Amino acid sequence: MAPSLDEGNNSLFNFVVRDGNGVKGMVDLGLTKVPKPYIQPEQERIDKQNARTCPLQPIDLSKLNGPEHDRVAEEISRAASTLGFFQVVNHGVPIELLGKLKDTAHSFFGQAPEKKAVYRKGASPSPLVKYGTSFVPDKEEALEWKDYISMTYTNDVEALQQWPEECKEVSLEYLKTSVELVRKLLEVLMENIGVKPDNVKIDALIGFKLVNMNYYPTCPNPNLTVGVGRHSDVGALTVLLQDGIGGLYVKVEEDIEDVGKKGEWMEIPPVDGALVINVGDALQIISNGTYKSAEHRVRTTSTKSRVSIPVFTMPNPTEKIGPLPELVKRDGARFHEVVFQDYMNNFFSNAHDGKKSLQFAQANN
C-alpha cells in the first residue's frame, strides 16, 4: 500500500520529498486516491471542461530577416505585450532533438528511485543539479503533482561533468540552441520598444540559465490537483517544450480582442514541433511594463504521464534590474531598480503569487 498521512504523521511527505521517491514513487505503489496534502483549495483547481483553447497560431520565425520581417516582428511584440505567451515554429531548435528530449525525460523519471534520489535537495553531489517535487513544498498550502530535475548552466565542461549522465548531452544541446532563440526574440522585442538590442543588454538579462525536466505522473483525481500551481516566471524569457498531452493554462491579464477576456484561463494547446515562449518578470520590469509576465499553471491527467522541458533565462543574481533608461526618459519609471537576488527572494517567499513580487518592484513602493 502507498504510505498514509495520519494526523500529525509526516510519513507521506517524507516518502515523496525527503526520501526522494517523488510523486511517481507514490503512484507506482498503487495509489487510488489523492492524499490530502495534494488536494488543492477549490479556487486553485483547474476546470478543464469550461476552459477555452488559446486561438493564437504559432509564429513562423523563418520569416524574420526576410520580406515579412516587420509583420512577424509585430506578431511577436503584440503577443508579448498582451497575453505574454506565444508559440513559435521554424525556431532553429532541431525537431529530432525535441523528440529525444521527451524520450529522455520519460527514461530519466522511469529509473529506480534511488538513482534519482541521488540528486535530491541536501544530498546532490553537485550544486548544479537538483531533483525534487512540487514548487516550494515547505510554503505551499497544497503540494503539486509533479517531479522534476533542474540543471543549472555555468559552462559546457561543468554541465557535461556534473549533470546526470542519462540526460546531460541532450539537455545541453537543447539549452544552447534555445538560448540562441531567446537572443533572436529579445532583439525583436527590444527594437519594438525603441531600444538598441546590443549584446551587453541581452547578456545582462540572460546571464543565468537552467533547464528543467518536469514529469507529471498519472493522477487518480485530476480534478482535485494541479501539476503546477499558478505562478509567473521570474526571469526574462522561458522556452518550453510540451508533449502532445496538453495541460498548460495561462491567465489573460487584460481584455485581448479575438483572444480572451481579463481573468480568463485558457489552454496553450500542444503543437507538434512548436516551442512555447513566455515573458518573465525581469523582462516586464526592464521593458517598463510593456511586456507582460502572465500567471500560468498546469493541470494533471488520469490517462497518461506528461513531460515538459523548460529552459529558463534570467539575470545573474547580483545583477541590478530596472526599466531601461531609454524608456524611463520617455515614459517615466513604472518599476524601481532591484538586485535580482532580492527580487527572487521575495518571489519565492510568495510562492504562487508572482503579481505580489511585481508589486515589490513597482516604482511607488
C-alpha positions in Angstrom: 0.0 0.0 0.0 1.0 3.6 -0.5 2.1 5.4 2.6 -0.6 7.2 4.5 -0.6 10.6 6.2 -2.2 10.3 9.6 -2.9 13.2 11.9 0.4 14.5 12.9 2.3 12.0 10.8 4.7 13.2 8.1 5.3 9.7 6.5 3.9 10.7 3.1 5.8 14.0 2.9 9.0 12.1 3.9 8.4 9.4 1.4 7.8 11.7 -1.5 10.0 14.8 -0.7 12.7 13.9 1.9 13.4 10.4 0.7 13.3 11.3 -3.0 10.7 8.9 -4.2 8.7 11.6 -5.8 5.1 11.6 -6.8 5.9 8.8 -9.3 7.1 6.6 -6.5 3.8 7.1 -4.7 1.8 6.4 -7.9 3.9 3.2 -8.6 2.8 1.9 -5.2 -0.8 1.7 -6.4 -2.3 4.9 -5.1 -6.0 5.0 -5.9 -7.0 8.4 -4.4 -5.1 11.7 -3.9 -3.7 12.1 -0.4 -5.0 15.2 1.5 -1.7 17.2 1.2 -2.2 17.3 -2.6 -5.8 18.4 -2.6 -6.0 22.0 -3.8 -8.3 24.6 -2.4 -11.3 24.8 -4.7 -10.4 28.2 -6.1 -7.0 26.8 -7.3 -8.4 23.8 -9.2 -8.5 23.8 -13.0 -11.8 23.4 -14.6 -10.9 21.7 -17.8 -14.4 21.4 -19.1 -15.1 25.2 -19.1 -11.6 26.3 -20.3 -11.1 27.6 -23.8 -8.2 26.9 -26.1 -5.9 29.9 -27.0 -6.7 30.8 -30.6 -3.3 32.3 -31.4 -1.5 30.4 -34.2 2.2 29.6 -33.9 4.6 32.3 -35.3 6.9 31.2 -38.1 10.3 32.5 -37.2 11.8 31.5 -40.6 10.3 34.7 -42.0 12.4 37.0 -39.7 15.1 39.0 -41.6 13.1 38.4 -44.9 10.4 40.4 -46.8 7.9 39.6 -44.0 10.2 40.6 -41.1 8.2 43.6 -40.0 4.9 41.6 -39.9 6.5 38.7 -37.9 8.2 41.1 -35.5 4.9 42.8 -34.9 3.2 39.4 -34.1 5.9 38.6 -31.6 5.8 42.0 -29.9 2.0 42.1 -29.8 1.8 38.6 -28.2 4.5 39.5 -25.6 2.7 42.8 -24.7 -0.8 41.3 -24.4 -1.0 37.6 -23.4 2.7 37.2 -22.6 2.7 33.7 -24.2 3.1 32.6 -27.8 4.2 29.6 -29.8 7.0 29.5 -32.5 7.8 27.1 -35.3 10.9 27.0 -37.5 12.7 28.2 -34.4 16.1 26.7 -35.1 16.0 24.0 -32.4 16.2 20.7 -34.2 12.9 18.8 -34.4 14.8 15.5 -33.8 16.2 16.9 -30.6 12.7 17.7 -29.3 11.8 14.1 -29.7 14.9 12.9 -27.9 14.2 15.3 -25.1 10.8 13.8 -24.4 12.1 10.3 -24.6 15.0 11.1 -22.3 12.7 12.7 -19.8 10.5 9.6 -19.6 13.6 7.4 -19.3 15.1 9.5 -16.5 12.0 9.5 -14.4 11.4 5.8 -15.1 14.6 4.9 -13.3 14.7 3.3 -9.9 14.0 5.8 -7.1 17.5 5.5 -5.6 19.1 6.6 -8.9 17.0 9.8 -9.0 17.2 10.4 -5.2 21.0 10.9 -5.5 20.2 14.4 -6.7 17.6 15.4 -4.1 18.0 18.7 -2.2 20.6 18.5 0.5 22.2 15.3 -0.9 23.1 16.1 -4.5 26.8 15.7 -5.4 26.6 18.9 -7.5 25.2 22.3 -6.7 24.2 22.5 -10.3 21.7 19.6 -10.1 18.5 19.3 -8.0 15.9 16.6 -8.1 12.7 17.4 -6.3 8.9 17.6 -6.3 6.4 20.4 -6.0 7.3 24.1 -6.1 8.1 25.3 -2.6 6.9 22.3 -0.5 7.5 24.0 2.9 5.5 27.0 1.9 2.6 25.6 0.0 -1.0 25.1 1.2 -1.2 22.1 -1.1 1.6 20.2 -2.9 1.9 19.9 -6.6 1.6 16.6 -8.6 4.9 16.6 -10.3 8.6 15.6 -10.1 11.5 17.5 -11.7 15.2 17.5 -12.3 16.7 21.0 -12.5 20.2 21.6 -14.1 21.9 25.0 -13.8 24.3 26.0 -16.6 27.7 27.5 -15.9 29.7 26.3 -18.8 29.8 23.3 -21.2 32.5 21.5 -19.3 30.8 21.6 -15.9 27.5 20.7 -17.5 29.0 17.5 -19.0 30.8 16.7 -15.8 28.0 17.3 -13.3 24.6 17.0 -15.0 23.0 13.5 -14.8 24.6 11.0 -17.3 21.2 10.0 -18.6 20.2 13.4 -19.9 23.2 15.7 -19.9 24.1 15.8 -23.6 20.5 16.2 -25.0 19.7 18.8 -22.3 22.9 20.8 -23.0 22.2 20.9 -26.7 18.6 22.0 -26.0 19.7 24.8 -23.7 22.3 26.1 -26.1 20.0 26.2 -29.1 17.2 27.7 -27.0 19.5 30.5 -25.8 20.2 31.4 -29.5 16.4 31.5 -30.0 16.0 33.7 -26.9 18.6 36.2 -28.2 16.8 36.4 -31.5 13.5 37.1 -29.8 15.0 39.7 -27.4 16.5 41.6 -30.3 13.0 41.8 -31.9 11.4 42.8 -28.6 13.9 45.5 -27.8 13.7 47.0 -31.2 10.0 47.2 -30.8 10.3 49.5 -27.7 12.9 51.7 -29.4 16.0 50.2 -27.6 19.1 49.2 -29.5 19.4 45.4 -28.9 23.2 45.2 -28.1 24.9 42.1 -26.6 25.6 43.9 -23.3 21.9 44.5 -22.6 21.0 40.9 -23.6 23.8 39.3 -21.6 22.7 41.2 -18.5 19.2 39.8 -19.0 20.1 36.2 -19.6 23.3 35.7 -17.6 21.8 32.8 -15.5 20.4 29.8 -17.4 18.9 26.5 -16.4 17.0 23.6 -17.9 14.3 21.6 -16.1 12.7 18.3 -17.0 9.2 18.1 -15.4 7.3 14.9 -15.0 3.6 14.8 -14.2 2.6 11.2 -13.3 -1.0 10.0 -13.9 -3.3 11.2 -11.2 -6.3 9.3 -9.8 -8.2 12.5 -9.1 -7.0 15.2 -11.6 -10.0 17.4 -10.7 -8.6 17.9 -7.2 -4.9 18.6 -8.0 -2.5 20.7 -10.1 0.7 19.8 -11.7 2.0 23.3 -11.1 0.0 26.0 -9.3 -0.4 29.5 -10.6 2.8 31.5 -10.9 4.7 33.8 -13.2 8.3 33.1 -14.2 10.9 35.2 -12.6 13.3 35.6 -15.5 13.5 37.1 -19.0 12.1 34.6 -21.5 11.2 30.9 -21.0 11.4 28.4 -23.8 9.1 25.4 -23.2 8.7 22.1 -24.9 5.5 20.4 -24.0 4.4 16.9 -25.2 1.2 16.1 -27.0 -0.9 15.6 -23.9 -1.5 19.2 -23.1 -2.4 20.9 -19.8 -0.7 24.3 -19.8 -3.0 27.2 -18.9 -2.3 30.9 -19.0 -4.3 33.7 -17.3 -5.4 36.5 -19.5 -4.2 39.7 -17.8 -6.3 42.1 -19.8 -9.0 42.0 -22.4 -7.4 41.0 -25.8 -9.5 41.3 -28.9 -10.2 38.0 -30.6 -8.2 36.2 -27.9 -9.8 36.3 -24.4 -11.2 38.4 -21.6 -9.4 39.6 -18.5 -9.2 36.9 -15.7 -10.0 34.0 -18.1 -7.7 30.9 -18.0 -7.0 29.4 -21.4 -5.0 26.4 -22.5 -2.0 26.7 -24.7 -2.5 23.7 -27.0 0.3 21.3 -27.9 1.5 21.9 -31.5 3.9 19.3 -33.0 7.3 20.8 -33.5 6.5 24.1 -31.8 8.0 25.7 -28.7 6.1 27.8 -26.2 7.7 31.2 -25.3 6.6 33.2 -22.3 7.7 36.5 -20.8 9.1 36.6 -17.3 9.0 39.2 -14.6 12.5 40.5 -15.3 11.5 41.3 -18.9 8.3 43.0 -17.7 10.4 45.2 -15.4 13.2 46.2 -17.9 10.6 46.9 -20.6 8.9 49.2 -18.1 5.7 47.2 -18.2 5.4 46.9 -22.0 5.8 43.2 -22.0 3.5 41.1 -19.7 4.6 38.3 -17.4 1.4 36.2 -17.1 0.4 33.8 -14.5 0.2 30.2 -15.7 -0.4 26.7 -14.3 -0.6 23.0 -15.3 -3.3 20.5 -14.8 -2.9 16.8 -14.2 -4.4 13.9 -16.1 -5.6 10.4 -15.2 -4.8 8.8 -18.6 -1.1 9.3 -19.3 2.0 10.7 -17.7 3.1 14.0 -19.1 6.5 15.7 -19.6 7.5 19.2 -20.2 11.0 20.7 -20.6 11.5 24.4 -20.0 14.7 26.5 -20.4 14.8 29.5 -18.1 16.9 32.5 -18.9 17.3 35.2 -16.3 19.7 37.8 -14.9 22.6 36.8 -12.7 21.6 37.1 -9.0 23.9 40.1 -8.4 22.6 42.0 -11.5 20.5 45.1 -10.9 17.3 45.2 -13.0 15.2 48.2 -13.6 13.4 49.9 -16.6 15.9 50.6 -19.4 17.0 54.3 -19.3 15.6 55.0 -22.8 12.1 54.0 -21.6 12.3 55.9 -18.3 13.3 59.1 -20.1 10.3 58.7 -22.4 7.6 57.4 -20.1 8.9 57.7 -16.5 9.7 54.7 -14.3 6.9 52.2 -13.5 9.4 50.0 -11.6 12.3 50.8 -9.4 15.7 49.2 -9.7 16.2 46.0 -7.6 19.0 43.5 -7.2 17.8 40.3 -8.9 18.7 38.1 -5.9 16.5 40.3 -3.7 13.7 40.0 -6.2 14.0 36.2 -6.3 13.9 36.0 -2.5 10.7 38.0 -2.5 9.3 35.9 -5.3 9.9 32.5 -3.5 8.6 33.8 -0.2 5.3 34.5 -2.0 5.0 31.1 -3.7 2.3 31.1 -6.5 1.8 34.8 -6.3 4.1 36.4 -8.9 2.0 39.5 -9.1 2.9 40.2 -5.4 6.6 40.1 -6.4 6.0 42.6 -9.3 4.3 44.9 -6.8 7.5 44.7 -4.7 9.4 46.2 -7.7 6.8 48.9 -8.6 8.1 52.4 -8.6 5.6 53.6 -5.9 6.9 51.2 -3.3 
